[in-house]
Amino acid sequence: MNSLDEVCVQMRLFQQALVEFNQEVGSSATALARSHEDLSGLWHDEAALRYRQAYEPLAQSLDDYLRAGAPRFEHFLASKIQQLEHYLHGA
């Protein structure tokens, strides 16, 4: 990158990609949870137990990310972009 102006452009592009990524993770997590619930009532063998043991930590991690991590990362990036824009263009 040749300048802070280009860095700012790239940061805005990354910000949009991050928002889209977080939306997709949210949609995928919702669809996965729905499928999990649909299967839970039908599947009651050892494989189902192993699946639940793997699924539950994943579901919790996704929930933690979507509730705390994603908004924190988006806010952090937005604040850095704002600071850079203020530096480049003044108040």
N, C-alpha and C positions, 0 to 999 in steps of 0.2 A: 504494500500500500504506500502511496506516495505522500499522502497528507492526512491530517486529522479530519478534513472534510470527507475523504473517502472512508475513513474509519467510521465516521458518523453514519454514512450511507449503509455501510456493511452492518453496523449495529442495528439499524432500523430493519434491515432485511432479516437479520437473525431474530429480532424481536417478533416479527410477523411469523417466522418459521416456528418459533417457540410456542406462540399462541396456538397455531394450527396443530402442532404436535400434541400439546396439552389437551386440546379439544378431541383429537383422535384417540388419545389414551383414555379419556373419559368415556367416549362412545364405545370403545372396545371393552373397557372394564364393565360398563353397563350390560353390554351384550353377553359378555362372559358370565356375569353374575346371573343373568336371566337363564342362560343355558344350564348353568350349574344347578339352579333351583329346579328347573324342569327335570334334570336327571336325578336329582337327589331322591325324589319320591319313587323312582323306578329301579334304582340300581343299589343292591344291598349285598354285595359279595366282598371278598378280600380286595379285589381290584378297586372297588369303589372306596374302600377305606384308604388304600394307598393314594388314590386320586385326591380324596378330601384332605389328606395329610399334606399333600403337595399344594393343593389349591388354596387352602386357608391362609398360609403365610403370604402367598402371592397376592391374594385378594386384599389382605391387610396392608401390604406394601403399596399396592396401587391406591388404596384409599388414603393412606398416609400421604403419599405423593400428591394426590389430587386435592386434598384438603389443606395441606400445609406447604409442601415443597413447591408445587407449581405456582401458586400465587406469590410466594416469597421470591422465587426466581424471576417471575414476570415483573414484580415491583422493583426488585433490585436493578434489573436491566433498564427499566423505564427511568429510574432515578439517574443511572449513569448516562443514559442518552440525554436526559434533561441537563445534567451538569455539563456534558460536552457541548451541547447546543448553546448553553449560556456562555461558556468559555469562547466558543467560536463567533457567536453573534451578539453577545451582550444581553442585557436584560430585555 
